[in-house]
Amino acid sequence: MPLTLSIDNMSIMKTWVDASYAIHHDMRSHTGGNIMMGKGTLYSKSAKQKLNTKSSTEAELVGASDFLPQTLWTRNFIEAQGYKIDESDFYQDNMSAMQMERNGRASAGQQSRHINIRYFFIADRIAQGEVNLIHCPTGIMIADFFTKPLQGALFAKFRDIIMGITHFSTLDAPNPVEPRSVLNMDSLASTASVTTRSGLNEKAPYSSTKTRKAKVAFKQDPAATKRTHKLI
């Protein structure tokens, strides 16, 4: 699969950064990030962090701090070619880390006062207008591709964006992977497996009519609680 690069606007640059907390054998976290100006990734990184962190927030802060110099270098390089960067958006999905990046020590509580001051330099870059810190929901965080082994539709979606097959603007479209927490219970029940008396797993035909009958039976016969629960 070839990498296809294109530029939408020489004055707009976008960076996505994320971190997976304590995933290595020595409990260090992993940083992933990429820079885009259109189709395809101009720069990407997937690297183990060089120090141990005590929370996911701290891991995100360290990851952003480690990746930011590349964003600043890319901006300086483009401006050295005669183009003016008007927008440099920096996307993250951890709100706590973003608060510390904006406010530095002012947003560091009792659990985060130990963090080295050098990881707050991003607050100065934000104050100078060199980057715009923007929240990006986890479901459309491209940098996740470089921090964990994604699978299925989400893997294919991020891969196509990174390789330049589709544009990053497609991230605004609904995620094809439906969250488990909002799945329709009837659709789950229709494919649920039950254990028969023979001990074999078989597909159980399940309908909304049987659901209502089970609920009625439960109300009329409280002693049937276990039977009804096992059926559902």
GIFENKA-V902059 format. One record per backbone hydrogen bond with DSSP energy under -0.5 kcal/mol. NH is the residue of the N-H (numbers start at 1). CO is the residue of the C=O. Records with the same first field share a line. If there is no record, write none. Layout:
NH = CO / CO
This chain:
4 = 2 / 163
5 = 3
6 = 39
8 = 37
9 = 37
12 = 9
13 = 87
14 = 36
15 = 89
16 = 34
17 = 91
18 = 32
20 = 30
21 = 19
23 = 20 / 28
24 = 28
27 = 24
29 = 51
30 = 20
31 = 47
32 = 18
33 = 45
34 = 16
35 = 43
36 = 14
40 = 161
41 = 162
42 = 35 / 40
43 = 35
45 = 33
47 = 31
49 = 29
59 = 55
60 = 56
61 = 57
62 = 58
63 = 59
64 = 60
65 = 61
66 = 62
67 = 63
68 = 64
69 = 65
70 = 67
71 = 67
72 = 68
73 = 69
74 = 70
75 = 71
76 = 72
77 = 73
78 = 74
79 = 75
80 = 76
81 = 77 / 78
82 = 79
83 = 78
85 = 83
86 = 11 / 84
87 = 11
89 = 13
90 = 132
91 = 15 / 89
92 = 134
95 = 93
98 = 94
99 = 95
100 = 96
101 = 97
102 = 98
103 = 99
104 = 100
106 = 103
107 = 104
108 = 105
109 = 107
112 = 109
113 = 109
115 = 112
119 = 116
120 = 117
121 = 118
123 = 120
124 = 120 / 121
125 = 121
126 = 122
127 = 123
128 = 124
129 = 126
130 = 125
131 = 125
132 = 88
133 = 131
134 = 90 / 132
136 = 92
140 = 137
141 = 138
142 = 140
144 = 141
145 = 142
146 = 143
147 = 144
148 = 144
150 = 148
154 = 151
155 = 151
156 = 152
157 = 153
158 = 154
159 = 155
160 = 156
161 = 157
162 = 158
163 = 159
164 = 161
165 = 160
166 = 160
170 = 167
171 = 168
172 = 169
173 = 170
178 = 176
182 = 179
183 = 180
188 = 184
189 = 185
190 = 186
191 = 187 / 188
192 = 189
194 = 202
196 = 194 / 200
199 = 196
202 = 194 / 200
204 = 192
205 = 203
211 = 207
212 = 208
213 = 209
214 = 210
215 = 211
216 = 212
217 = 213
218 = 214
219 = 215
220 = 216
221 = 217
224 = 221
225 = 222
228 = 224
229 = 225
230 = 226
231 = 227
232 = 228
